[in-house]
């Protein structure tokens, strides 16, 4: 029985370390935690409450040790890259309905147009519109700008 308790505890530790080091969905952590709890419960049932408390203390010490190692090597556990993006500003679309511009790309049914020096993503009202054609904005629904060929 002791062999199974030790094996289950080691498997639990390995799975918890794998969860910390390998990006995933948490399945390693869940199974590892269950193995650790199972190992601790089996030891408590078989060898008494004193062994149960010693295993809990050992797991807490291992957890603190792992946290201290992780804090020393933050570059491996913390994403430092920052993505700076801005959401589309819908205010540039105000008062654009009815204005004309030129297509920068083919619009089939989505593409880009230029109007008043601004590039806008557009959707065609009737299908395919070639590049460098004059189009008119017929409708604006939120961020969707609908155009038709003039």
N, C-alpha and C positions, 0 to 999 in steps of 0.2 A: 504494500500500500504506500509506503514511503516513496518508492520510486515513481509511482504515478503522481503523487502530490508534487514532488520536485519537478518532474517533467512538465506537468500542467503549469506550474509557476514559471518555468523557464520559457515555455511556449508563449505564455501570456506576456512576459517581459519583451520577448523578441517581437511579438505583434504590436505591442505598444510603441516600441522604438521604430518599427517600420511605419506606423501611423504618423509619427512625428517627422520622419525623414522623407517619406514618399507622399507626394500629393495624391489625395484620393477622396473617397466619399465617406470615410469614417468606418468602413467595415472592419479594417484591421484593428482599430481602436475598440470597437464594440466587442469583437471576438476576443481580443487580448484582455480587455477588462473582465469579460465573463470567465476567461481561463484563470485570471488572478483571483477573482472572487471564489470560483470553484475550488481552487487549490487551497485557499485560506479556510474555506468552510470545511473541506475534507480533513484538513489538519486539525481544526478545532474539534470536529466530531471524533476523530480517531485518537488524538493525543491529549485532548483537554483544552480548557480555556486559556491556560498559560501559554501554550504553543500558538494558539490563535492570536493572542495579543502580541507575541514576539514576531509573528509573521506580519501583522499589521504594522508594527514598528519598523520592520525591515523594509517593507514596501514604501513607507513614508520616507525613510532615509534614502532609498534608491530614487524616489521621485524628486527629492530635494537635490540630490547629486546630479540628476539629469537636468534639472532646471538651472543649476549653477553652470554646468557645461554649456547649456544652450545660451545662457546670457553672455558667456565669454566669446562665443562664436555667433554673434547676432547676424552677420552677413549671410549665413546659411539658412536662417530661419525667418528673416524679415525681408519682405519685398521693399527695396529702396527706390525703385523706379516710380516716378510720378507721371501720370498721364494728364496733361493739361489740355483739355478740349473745351470748347464752348458750344452750348446748344444753339440751334438755329434761332436767330432773332427775327421773330415774326413781324416786328414793327416795320421792317423794310418793305413788307408787302402791302402796307396800308396805302390806299389811294392808287394802287397799281392797276386795278381792273379797268379794262378798256385801252390800256396803253399798248403800243407796238414795240417790238424789238426783233432781233435777228437770232436765229438758232445757231448755236456754237457747235452742237453735235446733232446727229440725226435723232429725231424724236420718234421712238418706236416701241411702246407708247410713251416711254420716259426718256428725257434727255435734258440738255441745258440750253438756256437762251441768255442773251444779254439785253438788258433794257436799262437805259439811263446810266450806263457804265457799271452796272451790277450784274453778276452772274447768278442766275436763279435756276434751280431744278424745276422742271415742268413736266406735265403730262399732256399728251395730245387728246383733243376732243374726238377726233375722227380716225385715228390710226397713225400711219407713217408720214412723217414730215422730214424732208431732206435737210442737210446742213446748209447754212447760209440762206435760209428762206425767211421772209418777213412773216412774223406771227403776231397775233393779238391775244392778250390775256382776256379770257371770257368769264372766268370764275376763279375765286380763291376760297378754298375750304380749309381753314387751319393753315397747315404747311403745304398743302397741295395746290399748285397753280395749274389751272387748265388753260390750254392755248388752242387756237385754230389758225390755220394758214390763211393769210389775207389774199 
